[in-house]
Amino acid sequence: MSTNAVTPLRQRMIEDMNARKLGAHSQRSHIYSCRRFAAFLKRSPDTAAPDDVRRFQLHLAETGMSICNRNRIMTGVKFLFRVTLRRPDLAAEIYHLREPQKIPLVMSQDETRRLLAVADNLKVRMLLSLGYGCGLRAGEVVRLKVKHIDSAQKIIRVEQSKGRKDRNVMLSPEVLDLLRQWWKVRPSRRDAGTPPEERWLFPGAKSGETLSTRQLNRLFHQAADAAGIKKGVTLHALRHSFATHLLERGTDIRVIQALLETASYCPRTLV
């Protein structure tokens, strides 16, 4: 598998991923993993031998790469062997390491208030309010369309998110009011030809594109710095904080699970 051209092997792997309805993010990750394996081999992966797989895994360990990234890379390589190349003998050489369970960092209610207060830009306040006030993941926030907002029932419909699941999340009057304010000033120059219900709430720089999660992450860290939050929180901490604060207020754990679409939730783990 070449690192640049779309080789027949890569094209076949892409077709296999499409046939199994893998998401765009998973496909990019798998392709990157196989490109890395090909670069290590300095030849096509379809010529790999069991010892090549062993040496590659040792190589990843020696680079000091995190367990999470090592597992992610080997998942992509395993798909290539198991599905595209039909080489179960090579797939059997791949092992995954158990990832350490860490307690996620959570912001206090005072810190979340400060974070939202320093976001004097309406767009930033809207983005962060959706992450915290609705418990949305970054990708769920940037992919929101007009049709996902149900102001009558005070809910937001999240479609085909992690695990290809749909769910409804609560929409508070405060967040709904912010959405209405944002809609009045939202950039609309690239809306031509797009039905109103299909328009992105947060359009990107190019027509048909949405704001990227990388941009959203940058805006979050700028706000966190301005709010004086010293702990090493990430954008995902908004989702952790949403669930934890609901739990502290006495919300039933099953309600939190439904809002977040998780099999289980406790302050130690949340995806």
KEKE-3310 file (N, C-alpha, C; in steps of 0.2 Angstrom, whole numbers, plus 5000, padded with zeros to 4 digits):
npx = (5004:5004:5011:5006:4999:4983:4982:4978:4976:4973:4961:4953:4952:4946:4933:4929:4928:4918:4907:4904:4900:4908:4912:4917:4928:4933:4937:4947:4957:4960:4966:4977:4984:4987:4995:5006:5011:5015:5025:5034:5037:5042:5037:5023:5009:5003:5013:5017:5024:5022:5032:5035:5024:5025:5037:5034:5024:5033:5041:5032:5030:5043:5044:5038:5025:5008:4997:4984:4985:4993:4985:4975:4981:4984:4972:4967:4977:4974:4961:4964:4971:4962:4950:4951:4963:4961:4968:4969:4979:4989:4982:4980:4992:4991:4990:4981:4983:4978:4970:4974:4963:4957:4952:4941:4944:4935:4926:4921:4905:4906:4918:4913:4903:4911:4918:4909:4905:4916:4916:4912:4909:4896:4895:4905:4900:4888:4892:4900:4890:4881:4889:4891:4878:4870:4876:4884:4895:4910:4910:4896:4891:4896:4890:4877:4861:4848:4836:4838:4834:4821:4811:4798:4796:4807:4819:4835:4839:4850:4858:4864:4876:4890:4893:4883:4870:4854:4848:4839:4842:4840:4834:4837:4828:4837:4847:4840:4836:4848:4851:4842:4846:4858:4855:4850:4861:4870:4882:4876:4879:4883:4872:4864:4853:4852:4841:4831:4830:4841:4852:4868:4871:4882:4891:4906:4921:4921:4909:4896:4903:4906:4910:4925:4930:4943:4944:4934:4939:4950:4944:4938:4949:4955:4945:4945:4958:4956:4946:4954:4956:4965:4968:4971:4960:4950:4941:4931:4928:4918:4907:4909:4907:4894:4887:4891:4887:4873:4871:4876:4865:4855:4849:4842:4851:4848:4842:4852:4860:4852:4852:4865:4867:4874:4880:4883:4886:4897:4905:4918:4920:4916:4910)
npy = (4994:5010:5026:5037:5037:5031:5015:4999:4990:4998:5004:4993:4991:5002:5000:4989:4994:5004:4995:4990:5000:5009:5024:5040:5045:5033:5027:5035:5034:5020:5019:5028:5020:5009:5015:5019:5006:5001:5010:5007:4994:4996:4992:4984:4980:4968:4959:4955:4946:4935:4938:4951:4958:4956:4963:4976:4979:4979:4990:5001:5001:5004:5017:5024:5027:5030:5018:5019:5025:5015:5004:5009:5010:4997:4991:4996:4990:4977:4976:4977:4965:4955:4957:4963:4957:4944:4936:4928:4922:4932:4942:4936:4938:4950:4960:4968:4980:4982:4997:5010:5014:5030:5043:5055:5072:5085:5100:5112:5118:5132:5134:5131:5141:5152:5149:5150:5163:5171:5170:5180:5182:5178:5166:5158:5156:5150:5138:5132:5131:5122:5111:5109:5112:5103:5091:5087:5079:5084:5082:5080:5093:5101:5096:5099:5102:5113:5105:5097:5103:5104:5115:5116:5104:5106:5099:5092:5083:5070:5063:5047:5046:5042:5024:5023:5028:5036:5049:5059:5074:5085:5102:5117:5132:5143:5139:5137:5150:5156:5150:5155:5168:5167:5162:5173:5180:5172:5167:5167:5166:5155:5147:5146:5136:5126:5118:5125:5117:5109:5116:5120:5123:5129:5134:5130:5137:5134:5130:5120:5113:5111:5119:5114:5101:5103:5117:5120:5115:5123:5135:5132:5130:5143:5150:5143:5147:5161:5161:5157:5144:5132:5118:5104:5103:5096:5099:5089:5088:5096:5088:5078:5086:5090:5078:5075:5086:5085:5073:5077:5085:5076:5070:5056:5041:5033:5042:5051:5042:5039:5052:5053:5042:5031:5015:5014:5024:5033:5044:5041:5036:5040:5041)
npz = (5000:4995:5001:4995:4982:4976:4978:4970:4981:4992:4987:4987:5001:5005:4999:5006:5018:5016:5012:5024:5031:5039:5048:5042:5050:5056:5044:5039:5050:5049:5036:5038:5048:5040:5031:5038:5043:5030:5027:5037:5033:5020:5009:5000:5011:5008:5006:5018:5032:5046:5056:5052:5057:5070:5072:5069:5079:5090:5086:5087:5101:5105:5101:5111:5110:5115:5123:5119:5106:5100:5100:5092:5080:5077:5076:5064:5055:5057:5052:5039:5037:5041:5034:5021:5015:5019:5028:5041:5048:5049:5056:5068:5074:5080:5094:5107:5120:5136:5141:5152:5166:5169:5180:5174:5172:5179:5178:5191:5196:5197:5190:5177:5175:5175:5163:5153:5155:5151:5138:5127:5114:5104:5096:5101:5114:5112:5106:5117:5127:5121:5122:5136:5142:5136:5135:5124:5113:5105:5091:5089:5092:5081:5070:5070:5063:5057:5057:5068:5079:5090:5095:5100:5108:5116:5114:5107:5093:5091:5078:5073:5080:5090:5089:5080:5084:5088:5098:5110:5117:5131:5130:5136:5141:5141:5133:5121:5119:5116:5105:5096:5096:5090:5077:5071:5068:5062:5049:5033:5019:5012:5010:4999:4989:4998:5008:5021:5033:5032:5034:5041:5058:5062:5051:5040:5033:5020:5007:5011:5021:5038:5054:5061:5072:5077:5077:5086:5097:5099:5102:5114:5123:5123:5129:5141:5146:5147:5157:5168:5172:5178:5179:5169:5158:5145:5130:5130:5144:5146:5144:5153:5164:5163:5166:5178:5186:5185:5192:5205:5208:5210:5200:5192:5189:5178:5170:5166:5159:5148:5142:5139:5131:5135:5141:5154:5168:5179:5189:5186:5173:5157:5140)
capx = (5000:5009:5009:5003:4994:4977:4984:4972:4975:4970:4955:4949:4951:4941:4927:4927:4925:4911:4902:4903:4897:4912:4912:4923:4934:4936:4941:4954:4961:4962:4970:4983:4987:4990:5001:5011:5013:5018:5031:5039:5039:5045:5034:5016:5007:5001:5018:5019:5024:5020:5037:5034:5019:5028:5042:5030:5022:5039:5043:5027:5032:5049:5043:5035:5018:5003:4993:4978:4987:4995:4979:4971:4985:4984:4965:4967:4980:4970:4955:4967:4973:4956:4944:4953:4968:4959:4974:4968:4985:4992:4977:4981:4998:4990:4988:4979:4984:4972:4971:4973:4957:4958:4947:4941:4944:4928:4926:4916:4900:4909:4922:4909:4900:4916:4920:4903:4905:4921:4914:4908:4907:4890:4896:4909:4896:4883:4896:4901:4884:4879:4893:4890:4871:4866:4881:4885:4902:4912:4907:4889:4890:4898:4886:4870:4857:4842:4831:4839:4832:4814:4809:4792:4797:4813:4824:4839:4839:4857:4857:4869:4883:4895:4889:4877:4864:4851:4846:4836:4844:4836:4836:4835:4826:4842:4851:4836:4836:4855:4851:4838:4850:4864:4852:4849:4868:4874:4883:4871:4881:4884:4866:4860:4852:4852:4834:4832:4831:4847:4858:4872:4870:4889:4895:4913:4924:4919:4902:4894:4907:4904:4915:4929:4931:4949:4942:4930:4944:4954:4940:4937:4955:4955:4940:4947:4963:4953:4943:4958:4955:4972:4968:4972:4954:4949:4934:4927:4927:4911:4902:4909:4904:4887:4884:4893:4883:4867:4872:4876:4859:4850:4846:4842:4857:4846:4840:4859:4862:4848:4854:4872:4867:4880:4878:4883:4889:4898:4910:4925:4920:4911:4913)
capy = (5000:5016:5031:5043:5035:5026:5008:4994:4987:5003:5005:4987:4991:5007:4997:4985:4999:5007:4990:4988:5007:5012:5031:5043:5045:5027:5025:5039:5031:5014:5021:5031:5015:5005:5018:5018:5000:5001:5014:5003:4988:4999:4988:4983:4976:4961:4954:4955:4939:4936:4942:4958:4961:4957:4969:4983:4981:4981:4997:5006:5001:5008:5024:5028:5029:5028:5012:5021:5025:5009:5000:5011:5008:4990:4990:4997:4985:4970:4976:4975:4958:4950:4958:4964:4952:4937:4933:4927:4920:4938:4945:4932:4940:4957:4960:4974:4981:4985:5004:5012:5018:5036:5047:5061:5079:5088:5107:5113:5122:5139:5135:5131:5147:5157:5148:5153:5171:5175:5169:5186:5181:5174:5160:5154:5155:5145:5131:5129:5130:5115:5105:5108:5112:5097:5085:5084:5078:5090:5081:5081:5100:5105:5093:5101:5106:5116:5100:5094:5107:5104:5120:5114:5099:5107:5094:5092:5076:5069:5058:5043:5048:5036:5018:5024:5028:5042:5050:5065:5077:5091:5109:5122:5138:5147:5137:5139:5158:5158:5147:5160:5174:5165:5161:5180:5183:5166:5168:5163:5167:5149:5144:5146:5130:5121:5118:5128:5112:5105:5120:5119:5129:5132:5132:5131:5142:5132:5129:5113:5111:5113:5120:5108:5100:5106:5124:5121:5113:5129:5140:5130:5131:5150:5152:5141:5151:5167:5160:5156:5137:5130:5111:5102:5100:5096:5100:5083:5089:5099:5082:5075:5090:5090:5072:5075:5091:5082:5068:5080:5088:5071:5067:5048:5039:5031:5048:5053:5037:5040:5058:5053:5036:5026:5009:5015:5030:5035:5049:5038:5034:5043:5042)
capz = (5000:4994:5005:4992:4977:4978:4975:4970:4988:4996:4985:4989:5008:5005:4997:5011:5024:5014:5013:5032:5034:5043:5047:5039:5055:5056:5038:5039:5054:5046:5031:5041:5051:5035:5027:5043:5042:5024:5028:5041:5029:5014:5003:5001:5017:5006:5006:5025:5035:5054:5059:5051:5061:5077:5073:5069:5086:5094:5084:5090:5108:5106:5100:5117:5109:5120:5122:5115:5099:5097:5099:5086:5073:5075:5074:5056:5052:5058:5047:5032:5036:5042:5029:5014:5013:5021:5031:5048:5051:5051:5061:5074:5077:5083:5101:5110:5127:5140:5142:5160:5167:5172:5182:5170:5175:5179:5181:5196:5193:5197:5184:5171:5175:5173:5156:5149:5156:5147:5131:5126:5107:5104:5093:5106:5120:5109:5105:5124:5130:5119:5125:5143:5144:5133:5136:5117:5111:5100:5084:5089:5092:5075:5065:5071:5058:5059:5058:5074:5085:5091:5100:5104:5113:5120:5113:5102:5091:5089:5074:5071:5083:5092:5089:5075:5088:5088:5104:5111:5123:5133:5127:5141:5138:5141:5127:5116:5118:5113:5098:5092:5095:5085:5071:5068:5066:5059:5042:5028:5012:5008:5011:4993:4987:5004:5011:5028:5038:5031:5035:5047:5063:5062:5044:5040:5029:5013:5006:5012:5026:5045:5058:5063:5079:5079:5078:5092:5103:5100:5105:5121:5127:5123:5134:5148:5148:5149:5163:5173:5174:5178:5178:5162:5156:5138:5128:5132:5151:5147:5144:5160:5169:5163:5169:5185:5190:5185:5197:5211:5209:5212:5194:5192:5185:5172:5165:5164:5154:5142:5139:5136:5127:5138:5144:5161:5170:5185:5188:5184:5166:5152:5133)
cpx = (5004:5006:5006:4997:4989:4979:4977:4971:4971:4962:4950:4947:4945:4934:4924:4924:4919:4906:4900:4901:4901:4912:4918:4929:4937:4940:4947:4959:4964:4967:4977:4987:4991:4996:5007:5015:5017:5025:5036:5041:5044:5043:5027:5014:5005:5006:5021:5019:5023:5026:5037:5029:5021:5033:5039:5027:5027:5041:5039:5029:5038:5049:5041:5028:5013:5000:4987:4980:4989:4990:4975:4974:4984:4977:4964:4971:4977:4964:4958:4968:4966:4951:4947:4958:4966:4965:4973:4974:4989:4988:4978:4987:4997:4987:4986:4981:4979:4974:4970:4967:4959:4952:4947:4941:4937:4929:4920:4911:4902:4913:4918:4905:4905:4918:4915:4903:4910:4920:4910:4906:4901:4891:4900:4904:4891:4886:4897:4895:4880:4883:4892:4882:4867:4870:4883:4893:4903:4909:4900:4887:4891:4893:4879:4867:4851:4836:4832:4836:4824:4812:4803:4792:4803:4818:4829:4840:4846:4856:4864:4876:4887:4890:4883:4871:4861:4849:4843:4840:4840:4839:4833:4832:4832:4846:4847:4836:4843:4855:4847:4842:4855:4861:4851:4855:4872:4875:4879:4873:4882:4877:4862:4860:4851:4845:4835:4834:4837:4853:4861:4871:4877:4893:4902:4915:4922:4912:4901:4898:4904:4910:4919:4929:4938:4948:4939:4935:4948:4950:4939:4943:4957:4951:4942:4953:4961:4949:4947:4958:4962:4973:4968:4965:4954:4942:4929:4925:4920:4906:4902:4906:4897:4884:4885:4888:4876:4866:4872:4869:4853:4847:4847:4847:4854:4844:4847:4861:4859:4850:4861:4872:4873:4877:4878:4887:4891:4904:4917:4925:4914:4914:4908)
cpy = (5006:5021:5037:5040:5030:5019:5004:4991:4992:5004:4999:4988:4997:5004:4993:4989:5002:5001:4989:4995:5009:5020:5034:5044:5039:5025:5029:5036:5024:5015:5023:5025:5010:5008:5018:5012:4999:5005:5011:4997:4990:4995:4987:4978:4969:4956:4953:4947:4940:4939:4949:4962:4961:4962:4976:4984:4983:4988:5002:5006:5005:5015:5028:5030:5027:5022:5013:5021:5019:5004:5002:5010:5001:4987:4991:4992:4978:4970:4974:4968:4953:4951:4958:4959:4945:4933:4932:4925:4927:4942:4942:4935:4947:4956:4967:4974:4984:4992:5006:5016:5024:5040:5053:5067:5082:5095:5107:5118:5130:5139:5135:5138:5153:5156:5151:5161:5174:5174:5174:5186:5176:5167:5155:5152:5149:5138:5128:5127:5123:5110:5104:5108:5106:5091:5082:5083:5083:5089:5082:5089:5103:5102:5095:5104:5109:5111:5097:5097:5107:5109:5119:5109:5100:5102:5095:5084:5075:5063:5054:5045:5042:5030:5018:5024:5035:5043:5057:5068:5084:5098:5114:5128:5143:5146:5139:5146:5160:5156:5152:5166:5173:5164:5168:5182:5178:5168:5164:5164:5161:5145:5142:5138:5124:5123:5121:5123:5108:5110:5119:5125:5132:5130:5134:5136:5140:5130:5121:5110:5114:5115:5114:5107:5103:5114:5125:5119:5119:5134:5139:5132:5139:5153:5150:5145:5158:5167:5158:5149:5134:5122:5109:5099:5101:5098:5095:5084:5092:5093:5079:5079:5090:5084:5073:5080:5088:5077:5071:5083:5083:5068:5059:5046:5036:5036:5050:5048:5038:5047:5057:5047:5032:5020:5010:5021:5031:5040:5047:5037:5037:5044:5046)
cpz = (5000:4999:5002:4987:4980:4975:4975:4977:4992:4994:4987:4997:5009:5004:5002:5017:5022:5014:5020:5035:5039:5042:5044:5043:5055:5050:5037:5044:5052:5041:5033:5044:5046:5031:5032:5043:5036:5024:5032:5037:5023:5008:5005:5007:5014:5005:5013:5028:5043:5057:5058:5055:5068:5078:5073:5076:5091:5093:5087:5098:5110:5105:5106:5116:5114:5118:5118:5108:5096:5096:5093:5080:5072:5074:5066:5053:5052:5053:5040:5031:5036:5037:5022:5011:5014:5023:5038:5052:5054:5056:5067:5078:5081:5089:5103:5117:5130:5142:5149:5160:5171:5174:5178:5174:5174:5182:5186:5192:5193:5191:5177:5170:5172:5165:5152:5149:5152:5140:5128:5118:5107:5101:5098:5112:5118:5109:5112:5127:5128:5121:5132:5145:5141:5133:5129:5117:5106:5093:5083:5088:5085:5069:5066:5065:5061:5061:5065:5080:5085:5097:5104:5109:5118:5120:5107:5100:5088:5085:5072:5073:5085:5092:5084:5079:5087:5096:5105:5117:5125:5131:5132:5138:5137:5134:5121:5114:5114:5106:5093:5091:5089:5078:5067:5065:5062:5052:5038:5021:5008:5009:5005:4991:4992:5007:5018:5033:5038:5032:5041:5052:5063:5056:5044:5035:5021:5013:5007:5018:5033:5049:5060:5070:5082:5081:5085:5098:5104:5104:5113:5125:5127:5129:5141:5151:5151:5156:5169:5176:5172:5176:5170:5159:5148:5136:5130:5140:5151:5147:5151:5165:5169:5167:5176:5189:5190:5191:5204:5213:5210:5206:5194:5187:5178:5167:5162:5158:5148:5139:5136:5131:5129:5141:5152:5162:5177:5184:5186:5177:5162:5145:5129)
residu = (MET:SER:THR:ASN:ALA:VAL:THR:PRO:LEU:ARG:GLN:ARG:MET:ILE:GLU:ASP:MET:ASN:ALA:ARG:LYS:LEU:GLY:ALA:HIS:SER:GLN:ARG:SER:HIS:ILE:TYR:SER:CYS:ARG:ARG:PHE:ALA:ALA:PHE:LEU:LYS:ARG:SER:PRO:ASP:THR:ALA:ALA:PRO:ASP:ASP:VAL:ARG:ARG:PHE:GLN:LEU:HIS:LEU:ALA:GLU:THR:GLY:MET:SER:ILE:CYS:ASN:ARG:ASN:ARG:ILE:MET:THR:GLY:VAL:LYS:PHE:LEU:PHE:ARG:VAL:THR:LEU:ARG:ARG:PRO:ASP:LEU:ALA:ALA:GLU:ILE:TYR:HIS:LEU:ARG:GLU:PRO:GLN:LYS:ILE:PRO:LEU:VAL:MET:SER:GLN:ASP:GLU:THR:ARG:ARG:LEU:LEU:ALA:VAL:ALA:ASP:ASN:LEU:LYS:VAL:ARG:MET:LEU:LEU:SER:LEU:GLY:TYR:GLY:CYS:GLY:LEU:ARG:ALA:GLY:GLU:VAL:VAL:ARG:LEU:LYS:VAL:LYS:HIS:ILE:ASP:SER:ALA:GLN:LYS:ILE:ILE:ARG:VAL:GLU:GLN:SER:LYS:GLY:ARG:LYS:ASP:ARG:ASN:VAL:MET:LEU:SER:PRO:GLU:VAL:LEU:ASP:LEU:LEU:ARG:GLN:TRP:TRP:LYS:VAL:ARG:PRO:SER:ARG:ARG:ASP:ALA:GLY:THR:PRO:PRO:GLU:GLU:ARG:TRP:LEU:PHE:PRO:GLY:ALA:LYS:SER:GLY:GLU:THR:LEU:SER:THR:ARG:GLN:LEU:ASN:ARG:LEU:PHE:HIS:GLN:ALA:ALA:ASP:ALA:ALA:GLY:ILE:LYS:LYS:GLY:VAL:THR:LEU:HIS:ALA:LEU:ARG:HIS:SER:PHE:ALA:THR:HIS:LEU:LEU:GLU:ARG:GLY:THR:ASP:ILE:ARG:VAL:ILE:GLN:ALA:LEU:LEU:GLU:THR:ALA:SER:TYR:CYS:PRO:ARG:THR:LEU:VAL)
# end
